[in-house]
C-alpha cells in the first residue's frame, strides 16, 4: 500500500511537470495566433493606400480607418521629420515625437539607409527591424513613398510598422522554458526518485525510514512547484516586457500592501517605512507590489533578527531621462560580494546556492524583479558590502 502511494506521487509529479510545460508551449502558439499574418497586413495597408482625399470628402469616416489601426503608421517629410503619427504610434513613441527626425525614436542605421533607398529608387521596401532598448521588440516595416491623405508632396515617406514581438518572443521562450525546466527540475526529480526506490527496496518494511524520507520528498516537490511557478511568471513577464503599464499608482498604497504581506516576519526586525505621503508613478499596482514584496522578502531572508530594514524615497538622480523617484530598500544583512553584483539579476544565478536552498530561493526572484522594472521603463540599482548589508534602489518614472 505504501509503495503504491509513493509510486502514485511520483507519477503525479511527472504529469504536473508535463502539463505545465504544455501550458507554456500552448501560450506561445496562442500569442502567434493573436497576431494577423503578413499577407493580411499587406492587404490592409493597400486598402489604406487606396483611400484618396476625394474619398474622404465624400465619406469622412474613411479617414478614421487609419486611427483605428493597432499597428503603427508614421508619415515623414522628405527630410525624414515626423509629420503624422496614428494613435497607436503616438502611444508607442510619444506625441512629443511630432516634428522630430525619425532617428530620435528609431535610431537604426539600416532603417535610415532603406528610407534613402526608397527615396532614390521610388520603390517600396520592407525590412525586419529589431530593437533592444528599452526592451526587445521586433517589427516588420514597410517603407513607401508618394502622396498620401496627409500630404500631396510626392516625396512623402510612409512607414508602416507591424509588431511581431510576441511571435518572436514566444518562439524563443518556448525553447528557453523547456531547457530551464529540464535542467533545474533534474535535481529534485532525481532526489524524489532515489527516495522512492529506497522505500520500494530495502526500506519497504521500515516505517521509521519512510517517515524520515517523506518530509524530504515533500520539500523537493515544493521546490519543483516553486520553480515551475517562477519560470512561468518570468516567461510571461518577458513576453509582455515591451508593453509599458500606464496606470497612476500611489507608492504609499504599494508599501502598505507590502507591509501587510510581510507583517508577521517584519516584527522580528527594526523595520522603518518612510513613505508616508502620496507619491504617484506610472505603472501597474499588482506588478509593483510583487517587485517590492520580493525585495523586502530578500532582506528578511538574508538578515538576522533584530537587524534594520528601511524603506525611503527621494527624487531621481538622473538614472532615467524623465522625472523619476528613487525608492530604496536598505538592510543590514549578509551582503553581496562585489564580484557578484553585476550578475545577481541573471536567472538561476546564486551567490550561495546552499543558502539559497535553505531559505527556499529558486534563483529567479531578482530576474523577475529586473524584468518587471524594465517593463515599467525603470532601472534597478544594487549597492552592497559583505557583512554590512545591501541597498537596492528602484528608479520609476513619475506619473
Rosetta blueprint (number, residue, H / E / L):
1 X L
2 X H
3 X H
4 X H
5 X H
6 X H
7 X H
8 X H
9 X H
10 X H
11 X H
12 X H
13 X H
14 X H
15 X H
16 X H
17 X H
18 X H
19 X H
20 X H
21 X H
22 X H
23 X H
24 X H
25 X H
26 X H
27 X H
28 X H
29 X H
30 X H
31 X H
32 X H
33 X H
34 X H
35 X L
36 X L
37 X L
38 X H
39 X H
40 X H
41 X H
42 X H
43 X H
44 X H
45 X H
46 X H
47 X H
48 X H
49 X H
50 X H
51 X L
52 X L
53 X H
54 X H
55 X H
56 X H
57 X H
58 X H
59 X L
60 X H
61 X H
62 X H
63 X H
64 X H
65 X H
66 X H
67 X H
68 X H
69 X L
70 X L
71 X L
72 X E
73 X E
74 X E
75 X E
76 X E
77 X L
78 X L
79 X L
80 X L
81 X E
82 X E
83 X E
84 X E
85 X E
86 X L
87 X H
88 X H
89 X H
90 X H
91 X H
92 X H
93 X H
94 X L
95 X H
96 X H
97 X H
98 X L
99 X L
100 X L
101 X E
102 X H
103 X H
104 X H
105 X L
106 X L
107 X L
108 X L
109 X H
110 X H
111 X H
112 X H
113 X H
114 X H
115 X H
116 X H
117 X H
118 X H
119 X H
120 X H
121 X H
122 X L
123 X L
124 X L
125 X E
126 X E
127 X E
128 X E
129 X E
130 X E
131 X E
132 X L
133 X L
134 X L
135 X L
136 X L
137 X E
138 X E
139 X E
140 X E
141 X E
142 X E
143 X E
144 X E
145 X E
146 X L
147 X L
148 X E
149 X L
150 X L
151 X E
152 X L
153 X L
154 X L
155 X L
156 X L
157 X E
158 X E
159 X E
160 X E
161 X E
162 X E
163 X E
164 X L
165 X H
166 X H
167 X H
168 X H
169 X H
170 X H
171 X H
172 X H
173 X H
174 X H
175 X H
176 X H
177 X H
178 X H
179 X H
180 X H
181 X H
182 X H
183 X H
184 X H
185 X H
186 X H
187 X H
188 X H
189 X H
190 X H
191 X H
192 X H
193 X H
194 X H
195 X H
196 X H
197 X H
198 X H
199 X H
200 X H
201 X L
202 X L
203 X L
204 X L
205 X L
206 X L
207 X H
208 X H
209 X H
210 X H
211 X H
212 X H
213 X H
214 X H
215 X H
216 X H
217 X H
218 X H
219 X H
220 X H
221 X H
222 X H
223 X H
224 X H
225 X H
226 X H
227 X H
228 X H
229 X H
230 X H
231 X H
232 X H
233 X H
234 X H
235 X H
236 X H
237 X H
238 X H
239 X H
240 X L
241 X L
242 X L
243 X L
244 X L
245 X L
246 X L
247 X E
248 X E
249 X E
250 X E
251 X H
252 X H
253 X H
254 X H
255 X H
256 X H
257 X H
258 X H
259 X H
260 X H
261 X H
262 X H
263 X H
264 X H
265 X H
266 X H
267 X L
268 X L
269 X L
270 X E
271 X E
272 X E
273 X E
274 X L
275 X L
276 X L
277 X L
278 X L
279 X L
280 X E
281 X E
282 X E
283 X E
284 X L
285 X H
286 X H
287 X H
288 X H
289 X H
290 X H
291 X H
292 X H
293 X H
294 X H
295 X H
296 X H
297 X H
298 X H
299 X H
300 X H
301 X H
302 X L
303 X L
304 X L
305 X L
306 X L
307 X L
308 X E
309 X E
310 X E
311 X E
312 X E
313 X E
314 X E
315 X E
316 X L
317 X L
318 X L
319 X L
320 X L
321 X L
322 X L
323 X L
324 X E
325 X E
326 X E
327 X E
328 X E
329 X E
330 X E
331 X E
332 X L
333 X L
334 X L
335 X L
336 X L
337 X L
338 X H
339 X H
340 X H
341 X H
342 X L
343 X L
344 X L
345 X L
346 X L
347 X L
348 X L
349 X L
350 X L
351 X L
352 X L
353 X H
354 X H
355 X H
356 X H
357 X H
358 X H
359 X L
360 X L
361 X L
362 X L
363 X L
364 X L
365 X H
366 X H
367 X H
368 X H
369 X H
370 X H
371 X H
372 X H
373 X H
374 X H
375 X H
376 X L
377 X L
378 X L
379 X E
380 X E
381 X E
382 X E
383 X E
384 X E
385 X E
386 X L
387 X L
388 X L
389 X E
390 X E
391 X E
392 X E
393 X E
394 X E
395 X E
396 X E
397 X E
398 X E
399 X L
